[in-house]
Amino acid sequence: MGVSVAVEWPGSSEEQQYGHPGFQNDDHLWANWMVNVLERPAAAKILNDLGCGALLLHNTTSLAPEAIGWAGPGEFEKAATKLANLVSAKDGRVKALMEVYRIEWDRAFDEEDGESPEATFSQDLDDVAAIARYARSHGAAKMTLGYYW
């Protein structure tokens, strides 16, 4: 089943929402990781404790408008960059988050592909930071990532 990740902000057009720089590894890995983290309160707590809780903010088709999670583009960018740096440094605090990412990574890749889950996850985080910069460049004061299956 396909998934699309859109960047949304109040007043954004559909063209802006889907015109963002995409995920180099496809939207699936990131979107599935996000769902898996949201389903695991301990993993979500790790993100919050690391100061990366903005990454948990989202929208889906079924969310009521008041339930949509919003943050400034700078908060998304800062959270993605911080987590990417922690992954690159092999910081032990992100081990559980990497285990969650690896669930989907193992379905899409294998080590013989020349990639590692850490490198792929870091790329996804760099892509989230780029999406946040895109939103800011289009005048977004607050944004969220929308996940649509």
MORA-V567450 format. One record per helix or strand of 2 or more residues. SS is the DSSP state (H for helix, E for strand). FROM is the first residue (numbers start at 0). LEN is the number of residues. If there is no record, write none. Layout:
# MORA-V567450
ss=SS from=FROM len=LEN
ss=SS from=FROM len=LEN
This chain:
# MORA-V567450
ss=E from=3 len=5
ss=H from=13 len=5
ss=H from=26 len=12
ss=H from=40 len=9
ss=H from=52 len=4
ss=E from=57 len=3
ss=H from=64 len=3
ss=H from=72 len=16
ss=H from=91 len=17
ss=H from=110 len=3
ss=H from=116 len=21
ss=E from=142 len=6
